[in-house]
Amino acid sequence: MVMWIRQSVAVEKYLFLLTCVACGIPIWIPHFPPMVDLPQHAAQVALLLNLGKADFPFLELFHLNLFTPYLLGYGLIAAFTPALGIVAACKLIIWLALAGFAISTRLLLRSAGADPYWAWLTFPVLYGFTYQWGLLIFLIAAPIGLVFLALVWRMKAQPSLRSSMAITLMLFALFFSHALILGFFSLIALAYWLFSVRRVRDFIKCAWPLAAIAPLVFIWFALASNHPLSNFPIGWDLSWFTTADYYYSNIATWANPDNPDWGRINGFIPRLLGTRPQFFLTLLGIFLLALPFISGSRISKSRVRLIPVLAITLALLLLPTFLFGNMYTFQRFTYLFMPLYLIMFDTPTTSGRTQRYLRLVAPVIAFGWIIFMSLHALQFNKDMDGFDAVLAKTEPGKRTLSLVFARDDSYSIAPEFLHFPAWYAALKSGVTDPSFAVTFVQPVSYKPEQVPKAKFEGFEWNPQWFDWRKFDGYKYDYFIAHAPNDMGAYLFRSAPCKIELAAQEGQWWLYRKDQNCALAPAL
């Protein structure tokens, strides 16, 4: 019997690692992964690499900023891009981040004394809100944060110099990964040390790495606070059952504007699983959360094991939606709920046959969800049909303007085509506006005097605003539109020169400025 149990555990670990490999299938199937912000992130990596080339035609527009919390994620993609190409490099890092999330959850549960088996429940949440909105840097930073927390738990109240140095290095890695992840996990670590040590001296021994990273954080925060985007009013959207979010309450073609089901409470499971509100999928989400209970696991009596789930619950209920230039702040933290929730469950000491069978449901759901999301990825390939053909008609090294009227695909909870034309900048060594390069967290940013009038966090949602004179249409060589109909006559009504339709496939439209068009703006 003992041998059988050991063999079963070994098989379960093998299947878990196999599932970590399989979780990359929905990423590799489509030509471009269905992630809203991914084209912009890829464009940033391309800019980062192109700024080192003397023949890049847009060098005078940008400046380099390596003192940014986004550096690690972009650096990893940039490192693989020369060998793999930028699309494959993005897919590889995304896959490693998702697989790393599941593996680091298992490590964290084991370190905290929880049941590591429930790391299986992370697979159904891998492709949720954070993934579909393409919050790539957050995805990359999340497993690093979980590993940091595992180290914090292992260090306990008697840290050694070696463990303290490991914690310090992880904090610096978190700083250059994502500021929100750094702040959130640092607060959990601080709370853990406060409640797990009895003497002030021991607390100082544990917490001094946080003091080591603090000056770097304060310097960055002071510099970033000077940027206009950081001074936007905080957006709270505190409703439990409705939302004031512009996309979900006004323009999502599939949402119900009279009763948007995306409040903090009723939107939790759709964000967790990455599915549009459906009764059956809501039941599935509830079942996943209840599965540890009904299969024999019990909540730990250790109060420090409750700190992470309390922290993530408060974050989801109280954090704003727009904070310091970050949109969808509390929503993205949904991604972290499952691993922090699972910390509080002990391994069952005894269980009946039914409970043992219930535990086997978790791997089945994990594999099934990967297949489900793979089918969605195949559908996304059909929805984006025509983009490659239009992109092939463009010359490299040009400047393009994105005009996306049709933002939604068939299944996602996010407007997957919102930034899609930015793949031109990523693949053709050019520039596409609106661009993330107007924000303060990007490694490559527009110089203040070069910021385009078609700005990010405004124009991309309202391409109907375009007017040749107001938005400096003369600066662009191409205009890439996604719309059900030809919008050329409307868009270029005030253009002083001919704007021809160069290509059209499906709902993708490529307009080209006449080469003889005046370089100066029309008067």
Secondary structure, DSSP 8 states (H G I E B T S, - for coil): -HHHHHHHHHHHHHHHHHHHHHTTHHHHSSSS-S-TTHHHHHHHHHHHHHTT-TT-TTGGGEEE---STTHHHHHHHHHHHHHH-HHHHHHHHHHHHHHHHHHHHHHHHHHHTS-GGGGGGGGGGTTSHHHHTT-HHHHHHHHHHHHHHHHHHHHTTS--HHHHHHHHHHHHHHHTT-HHHHHHHHHHHHHHHHHH--SHHHHHHHHHHHHHHHHHHHHHHHHHTTSGGGGS--B----SS----HIIIII-TTS-TTS---STTTTHHHHHHT----HHHHHHHHHHHHHHHHTT--B-S-GGGGHHHHHHHHHHHHS-SEETTEESHHHHGGGGHHHHHHTTB---S---HHHHHHHTHHHHHHHHHHHHHHHHHHHHHHHTTTHHHHHHTS-SS-EEEEEES----SS-SS-TTTTGGGHHHHHSS-EEES-GGGSSSSSEEE-GGG--SS-TTTGGG-GGG--TTTTTGGG-SEEEEE-SS--HHHHTTT-SS-EEEEEEETTEEEEEE-TTS-SS---
